[in-house]
Amino acid sequence: MQRLTAIYIGSFGVFVSVRLLYSPINDFATWQTWMNQPLVRIGWTIFIFSLLYHGWVGLRSVFMDYAKPLWVRFLVGTVSTLAFLGMSIWTILIIFKIT
């Protein structure tokens, strides 16, 4: 999954860069129009969740390698998991405009 998310993150980053290079977004109304397209919204959703998952797995690996006492590893792992869960919920609220 780590490699799969890395491939998606990289390819989506290239897609967005090329899209903005050839068709720049100059105002908020244009940005909203672009972001309200279903495929763009799905692409951004997958991108953000891929980024969060990729980051969580990477940090978890670092904690498992370098945090030697079990209680430190558990504490840091729990805090980071809760932080990534909070960011995931925040992403859902933003992308799907839930207020």
C-alpha positions as a Markdown table, in Angstrom:
| # | Residue | x | y | z |
|---|---|---|---|---|
| 1 | Met | 0.0 | 0.0 | 0.0 |
| 2 | Gln | 2.9 | 2.4 | 0.7 |
| 3 | Arg | 4.1 | 2.1 | -2.9 |
| 4 | Leu | 0.6 | 2.3 | -4.3 |
| 5 | Thr | -0.1 | 5.5 | -2.4 |
| 6 | Ala | 3.3 | 6.9 | -3.5 |
| 7 | Ile | 2.5 | 6.3 | -7.1 |
| 8 | Tyr | -0.9 | 7.9 | -6.8 |
| 9 | Ile | 0.4 | 10.9 | -4.9 |
| 10 | Gly | 3.1 | 11.5 | -7.5 |
| 11 | Ser | 0.9 | 11.0 | -10.5 |
| 12 | Phe | -1.9 | 13.2 | -9.1 |
| 13 | Gly | 0.7 | 15.9 | -8.3 |
| 14 | Val | 1.9 | 15.8 | -11.9 |
| 15 | Phe | -1.7 | 15.9 | -13.2 |
| 16 | Val | -2.6 | 19.0 | -11.0 |
| 17 | Ser | 0.7 | 20.7 | -11.9 |
| 18 | Val | 0.1 | 20.2 | -15.7 |
| 19 | Arg | -3.5 | 21.2 | -15.4 |
| 20 | Leu | -2.7 | 24.4 | -13.5 |
| 21 | Leu | 0.2 | 25.2 | -15.9 |
| 22 | Tyr | -1.9 | 25.0 | -19.0 |
| 23 | Ser | -5.1 | 26.4 | -17.6 |
| 24 | Pro | -4.4 | 28.6 | -14.6 |
| 25 | Ile | -7.1 | 29.3 | -12.1 |
| 26 | Asn | -7.2 | 33.1 | -11.5 |
| 27 | Asp | -10.1 | 33.5 | -9.2 |
| 28 | Phe | -12.1 | 31.8 | -6.5 |
| 29 | Ala | -15.2 | 31.2 | -8.7 |
| 30 | Thr | -13.1 | 29.3 | -11.2 |
| 31 | Trp | -11.5 | 27.3 | -8.4 |
| 32 | Gln | -15.0 | 26.4 | -7.0 |
| 33 | Thr | -16.2 | 25.4 | -10.5 |
| 34 | Trp | -13.2 | 23.1 | -11.0 |
| 35 | Met | -13.4 | 21.6 | -7.5 |
| 36 | Asn | -17.2 | 20.9 | -7.8 |
| 37 | Gln | -16.6 | 18.5 | -10.7 |
| 38 | Pro | -17.2 | 15.0 | -9.4 |
| 39 | Leu | -14.1 | 13.4 | -10.8 |
| 40 | Val | -11.9 | 16.3 | -9.5 |
| 41 | Arg | -13.4 | 16.0 | -6.0 |
| 42 | Ile | -12.9 | 12.2 | -6.0 |
| 43 | Gly | -9.3 | 12.6 | -7.2 |
| 44 | Trp | -8.6 | 15.1 | -4.4 |
| 45 | Thr | -10.3 | 12.9 | -1.9 |
| 46 | Ile | -8.2 | 9.9 | -2.9 |
| 47 | Phe | -5.1 | 12.1 | -3.0 |
| 48 | Ile | -5.6 | 13.4 | 0.6 |
| 49 | Phe | -6.4 | 10.1 | 2.1 |
| 50 | Ser | -3.4 | 8.5 | 0.2 |
| 51 | Leu | -1.2 | 11.3 | 1.6 |
| 52 | Leu | -2.5 | 10.7 | 5.2 |
| 53 | Tyr | -2.2 | 6.9 | 4.9 |
| 54 | His | 1.3 | 7.2 | 3.4 |
| 55 | Gly | 2.4 | 9.6 | 6.2 |
| 56 | Trp | 0.9 | 7.5 | 8.9 |
| 57 | Val | 2.6 | 4.3 | 7.7 |
| 58 | Gly | 5.9 | 6.2 | 7.4 |
| 59 | Leu | 5.7 | 7.6 | 10.9 |
| 60 | Arg | 4.7 | 4.3 | 12.3 |
| 61 | Ser | 7.8 | 2.7 | 10.8 |
| 62 | Val | 10.0 | 5.4 | 12.3 |
| 63 | Phe | 8.4 | 4.9 | 15.7 |
| 64 | Met | 8.8 | 1.2 | 15.6 |
| 65 | Asp | 12.4 | 1.5 | 14.6 |
| 66 | Tyr | 13.6 | 4.2 | 16.9 |
| 67 | Ala | 11.2 | 4.3 | 19.9 |
| 68 | Lys | 12.6 | 1.5 | 22.0 |
| 69 | Pro | 10.6 | 1.5 | 25.2 |
| 70 | Leu | 7.2 | -0.1 | 24.5 |
| 71 | Trp | 5.3 | 2.6 | 26.4 |
| 72 | Val | 6.9 | 5.4 | 24.3 |
| 73 | Arg | 6.1 | 3.6 | 21.1 |
| 74 | Phe | 2.5 | 3.0 | 22.2 |
| 75 | Leu | 2.1 | 6.7 | 23.3 |
| 76 | Val | 3.6 | 8.2 | 20.2 |
| 77 | Gly | 1.7 | 5.7 | 18.0 |
| 78 | Thr | -1.6 | 6.5 | 19.6 |
| 79 | Val | -1.2 | 10.2 | 19.4 |
| 80 | Ser | -0.1 | 10.1 | 15.8 |
| 81 | Thr | -3.0 | 7.7 | 14.9 |
| 82 | Leu | -5.5 | 10.1 | 16.6 |
| 83 | Ala | -4.0 | 13.1 | 14.8 |
| 84 | Phe | -4.3 | 11.3 | 11.4 |
| 85 | Leu | -7.8 | 10.3 | 12.2 |
| 86 | Gly | -8.7 | 13.9 | 13.1 |
| 87 | Met | -7.1 | 15.1 | 9.8 |
| 88 | Ser | -9.2 | 12.5 | 7.9 |
| 89 | Ile | -12.4 | 13.7 | 9.5 |
| 90 | Trp | -11.4 | 17.3 | 8.8 |
| 91 | Thr | -10.8 | 16.3 | 5.1 |
| 92 | Ile | -14.3 | 14.8 | 4.8 |
| 93 | Leu | -15.8 | 17.9 | 6.3 |
| 94 | Ile | -14.0 | 20.2 | 3.9 |
| 95 | Ile | -14.3 | 18.2 | 0.7 |
| 96 | Phe | -18.0 | 17.4 | 1.1 |
| 97 | Lys | -18.8 | 20.8 | 2.6 |
| 98 | Ile | -20.3 | 19.4 | 5.8 |
| 99 | Thr | -21.0 | 22.1 | 8.3 |
